[in-house]
């Protein structure tokens, strides 16, 4: 289900439901030898410009999950799939460590 925070909290309260996050990041995941965090910036000639994460097939293309986008100094953590990417946007990625080697980092 996708909805804004106020609507979700109202549904939770009136229907006595529990909300589960799409992605859970605990200490174990963040300290894993297999998973890491990476911050990347969209370059001026990137094929990502003007597209969303869905449009560009980001997850499949780069084998990474975007967990936040910083755009014009504002950090976005919700509805990331709707954000049109621009030059200078910073993406926080949750990624398998082997991606570092593929990207030459």
C-alpha positions in Angstrom: 0.0 0.0 0.0 1.2 3.5 -0.8 -0.1 6.5 1.0 1.1 9.6 2.7 2.2 9.2 6.4 -0.9 10.9 7.9 -3.3 8.6 5.9 -1.3 5.5 6.8 -1.4 6.4 10.5 -5.1 7.0 10.3 -5.7 3.6 8.7 -3.5 1.9 11.2 -5.4 3.5 14.1 -8.9 2.9 12.8 -8.3 -0.6 11.5 -5.9 -1.8 14.3 -3.2 -2.7 11.8 0.5 -3.0 12.1 2.7 -1.2 9.5 5.7 -3.0 8.1 8.5 -1.1 6.3 9.4 -2.0 2.8 13.1 -2.2 3.7 14.4 -2.9 7.2 18.0 -1.8 8.0 19.3 -3.1 11.2 22.8 -3.2 12.7 23.3 -6.7 11.2 22.6 -5.5 7.6 24.7 -2.4 8.0 27.7 -4.3 9.4 27.5 -7.2 6.9 30.6 -8.1 4.9 28.3 -8.7 2.0 26.2 -5.6 1.9 27.3 -2.0 2.0 26.2 1.6 1.6 27.3 3.7 -1.3 26.6 7.3 -2.1 26.6 8.3 -5.8 25.9 11.6 -7.6 24.1 11.8 -11.0 26.6 13.1 -13.5 25.8 15.8 -16.2 25.7 13.2 -19.0 23.9 10.4 -17.1 21.3 8.4 -18.9 19.3 8.6 -15.6 18.5 12.3 -16.0 14.8 12.9 -16.5 13.8 9.3 -15.6 12.6 7.8 -12.4 14.1 4.7 -10.7 11.4 2.6 -12.3 11.7 4.2 -15.8 15.5 3.5 -15.8 15.3 0.0 -14.3 17.8 1.2 -11.7 17.5 -1.8 -9.4 18.1 -4.4 -12.1 20.6 -2.3 -14.1 22.9 -1.6 -11.1 22.0 -4.3 -8.7 21.4 -1.7 -6.0 18.4 -0.4 -3.9 18.1 3.3 -3.5 17.1 4.1 0.1 17.3 7.9 -0.1 17.7 10.7 -2.7 19.1 14.1 -1.9 17.8 16.7 -4.3 18.5 20.5 -4.0 19.5 20.0 -0.4 16.4 18.1 0.6 16.5 14.4 1.6 13.7 12.3 0.1 13.0 8.9 1.7 9.4 8.3 0.6 8.0 7.5 -2.9 11.4 7.3 -4.4 10.0 5.6 -7.4 8.3 8.8 -8.4 11.3 11.1 -8.2 12.6 12.4 -11.6 16.4 12.3 -11.4 18.5 15.3 -12.3 22.1 16.2 -12.6 23.6 16.6 -9.1 21.1 14.4 -7.3 22.8 12.2 -4.7 21.6 8.6 -4.3 22.2 6.6 -1.1 22.4 2.9 -2.2 22.2 -0.3 -0.3 24.3 -2.7 -2.4 26.1 -6.0 -2.4 29.8 -5.4 -1.8 30.8 -7.1 -5.1 29.2 -4.1 -6.9 32.1 -2.0 -5.6 34.5 -4.2 -7.6 32.3 -4.1 -10.7 32.2 -0.3 -10.6 35.9 -0.1 -9.9 35.6 1.5 -6.5 
